[in-house]
Amino acid sequence: MPAPQPGPPNPDDLLSPGEVARLFRVDPKTVTAWAKEGRLQSIKTLGGHRRFSKAQINDLLRQGDGPVLRALELARGLAADSANYSAADHIAALITTLRTREPR
């Protein structure tokens, strides 16, 4: 017997890009960019609007990925300015180290 197909998500369990942006303290366009880059998973409504799982976003915030995502965004902005390129490389290296470090 095939496994039952999941139904549509409960709208109360989903967040808009604006709601996610407030939680991460970034612009809603940044949240959309993160979704396009694969940093955040999203679904699209029938109207084409992105929605994010409240549980997944809360997990990311609890794991500390909120500050990591903000730092990555800062590093990307610094990399756009060639005068600050070495600063961006340094920040990106620190983030990579923090994300891959074994928990104590």
GIPE-V875301 format. One record per residue. N is the residue number from 0. RES is the residue in one small letter. PSI is psi in whole degrees, 0 to 359 (* if undefined). Layout:
N&RES&PSI / N&RES&PSI
This chain:
0&m&129 / 1&p&151 / 2&a&143 / 3&p&142 / 4&q&138 / 5&p&145 / 6&g&179 / 7&p&149 / 8&p&150 / 9&n&126 / 10&p&333 / 11&d&344 / 12&d&7 / 13&l&151 / 14&l&146 / 15&s&164 / 16&p&324 / 17&g&320 / 18&e&319 / 19&v&319 / 20&a&319 / 21&r&321 / 22&l&321 / 23&f&354 / 24&r&49 / 25&v&175 / 26&d&145 / 27&p&329 / 28&k&330 / 29&t&319 / 30&v&317 / 31&t&319 / 32&a&319 / 33&w&321 / 34&a&316 / 35&k&327 / 36&e&353 / 37&g&6 / 38&r&329 / 39&l&140 / 40&q&141 / 41&s&165 / 42&i&161 / 43&k&137 / 44&t&171 / 45&l&332 / 46&g&359 / 47&g&11 / 48&h&141 / 49&r&143 / 50&r&147 / 51&f&144 / 52&s&123 / 53&k&319 / 54&a&316 / 55&q&317 / 56&i&317 / 57&n&322 / 58&d&316 / 59&l&318 / 60&l&320 / 61&r&324 / 62&q&352 / 63&g&8 / 64&d&343 / 65&g&304 / 66&p&325 / 67&v&314 / 68&l&321 / 69&r&319 / 70&a&322 / 71&l&320 / 72&e&318 / 73&l&316 / 74&a&321 / 75&r&319 / 76&g&320 / 77&l&323 / 78&a&333 / 79&a&336 / 80&d&108 / 81&s&333 / 82&a&334 / 83&n&15 / 84&y&319 / 85&s&326 / 86&a&318 / 87&a&319 / 88&d&318 / 89&h&315 / 90&i&315 / 91&a&321 / 92&a&319 / 93&l&317 / 94&i&315 / 95&t&318 / 96&t&315 / 97&l&321 / 98&r&332 / 99&t&353 / 100&r&138 / 101&e&139 / 102&p&146 / 103&r&*
